[in-house]
Amino acid sequence: MKELFLVLARSAILYLGIMAAVMSNPLQSDPSSVQQRVDALLARMTLAEKIGQMNQQHSDAATAVSSLGDAIRRGEVGSVLNVVDVDTINELQRIATEESRLGIPLLVARDVIHGFKTIMPIPLGQAATWNPGLVQEAARMAAREAAASGLNWTFAPMIDITRDPRWGRIAESPGEDPYLAETMAAAMVLGFQGEELSAPGRIAACAKHFAGYGAAESGRDYATTNLSEYELRNYYLRPFKAAIDAGASTIMASFSDLNGVPATANEFLMRQVLREEWRFEGFVVSDWASIRQLSIHGLTENDRESGKAAVSAGIDMDMMSHIFSRYLAGLIEDGEIDPALIDAAAAKILALKFRLGLFDNAQTDPSAYPGFAAPDALAVAREAALQSAVLLKNDDRALPLDAGKLDRLAVIGPLADAPYEQLGTWIFDGDPRLSVTPLAALRARLGDTVDIRYVRAMKTSRSRVSPAFDDAVEAAKESDVALLFLGEESILSGEAHSRANIDLPGDQAELVRRIRATGKPVIAVILAGRPLTLSNVVDEVDAILFAWHPGTMGGEAITDLLLGVASPSGRLPATFPRMVGQVPIYYNQKNTGKPPSDDKIVSIDEIDTHAPQTSFGMTAFHLDTHYTPLFPFGHGLSYTTFEYHDIVTDRDEIRLGDTLKVRATLVNTGDTPADEVAQLYVRDLAGSLTRPVRELKRYRRFRLEPGEETVVEFELHTDDLAFFGRDMQAVTEPGGFHAWIGGSSDTTLRTGFRIVE
Ligand code: NOJ
């Protein structure tokens, strides 16, 4: 009886305590919607406190409390970035919630781009999986590890379409195709944010960089972009719309100049498209100091003008320019900007804090999480690496290796055992000690039965010929097979790491040539952050497995593929040019009025200098290379063979508003179970604006046993065939269409249909 009384009394005290706490904090007691809570809070805020919310500041764990503590107490900081130590973050949140006047918690941001501690393949590699479900899982694991560290906001997904492999940031991008990018964008947003942002392990996403950044001239990072509205709307903007439809909380403006107006001050992008057309309700953050850069671009004369231009165009949060904190109050006082802009920006930032549940609890308890590199995170990293690798060529079934028939294996190259390099760009928090390298995985699996001779041969991917090449040749001579791990280190791609020459760096081609001369089978596994021009090595090797920067579990995944435990199933998310002069080269190009065809072109070596000019073919090609790429978008082999036949539509004609089915039969005609990525392409034969020769419209992974046959069926609504036409409105135009189904963008299995009004 006494115990029962004590329990009841304790419960009553607890209840009263909770009620008292709740009543003393009007934010927590308010059961109404986020909007009402935001309005209530905003009504109590001074102008300075509102501007404080719009200010994001960088610090590191060691100095954050001393450098930012007082500013947070004064309500001058809405968000911090790059503090990743959980205790430090908890302390900053405690200061914000307990020692600032209104107790407003912080958004704590970080570039969690393709994993936090457990590193997934680079985003370009993730796109190569053509598996949004897996990509969503990869983002979920990244979010969970980041959330366990106190972070609540990532600057991802990066969804800049690009047709330029010179651009270092192609590594972070989903590649060249808007539809593939839309599916990747949505998958990553859902993976980071889930259905409910306040759920444990979820963090806010930031779709970046809005917009056009991937079209940087000559692939030089930060360079100018000139994009027609047609290009913008039909290609570059589409993934952003998809990210927003999937619930992306925030958008980051791009560093770049778009058609003369830097994105950070671009009203067309941020007011017209984002707010008026798309009704985006989240907030827009600048890129790092991109507000200050407006005057460097030559758009404004000074920081004050830059602040005015940025806030007027639609930037809500200033990342590291310190310009909003310095100038917004004065701009309002002088009547140069509308105070409503500040209210709107602060309201959107506060709304995200409410949605994240930070007003209810801003503290992170790491013990509530499974810990870093948990078995399920490593499993996702391994599967993503496995599905991202693209088998570019495989002559005479050089792969998979038959481990039972191997006595000696030469493992050669600068990237066979490089735990850090295999992680790729943007891995601030990635832990190379977790990396399983290809060499380690091969040794673990084959070490007992196969004599593995490892010769690094090159200190880095950029090294030149050295006596170590002779050691590599010796090892190859003494082995049954030479396995070469080539490519680029992580430093050769990423932000501000563009290349003008995208061949294998250093003397790797010479290494390949010398190993080839041994007469042994040569398998190249390439780890890189971008498509490379491989023309000078492609004929010197029997097989190429392109593994991107595969992340923590890269070695395990690559070894599974080399040994045939699994069949390669990655497909190219970007075209591989023959030579850099072809760039931009992309599958969804326009036909031109003079499209090249094989029977007309003349190579530079065959030109008869005395013949009249007209004998050259007079079509859109280069004299010194073929007009096709080395490997097309969507390409990827497997250890079996797939055949497609009997493509049909369910009707020859459909009306606007109807849905059409396109189907074909897919057969595994080989002797190995494998995954195939079936792809549907469409061409709108005549448009009020000319349309691409092909556009990816749907894709799906299938797993087929040897001999197994299935029907691949895709549904297309006529809205899926819309494009932004002459008046820049989405329109589906009646007329004729071609449709292809196959395993790559160069598939020839075609049917057709018409849309009628
Ligand atoms: C600059 C990069 O462009 C952007 O992607 C990144 O999120 C920020 N720096 C913050 O690190």
Boltz pocket constraint, residues with backbone or C-beta under 6 A from the ligand:
constraints:
  - pocket:
      binder: B
      contacts: [[A, 111], [A, 155], [A, 208], [A, 287], [A, 288], [A, 495]]
      max_distance: 6.0
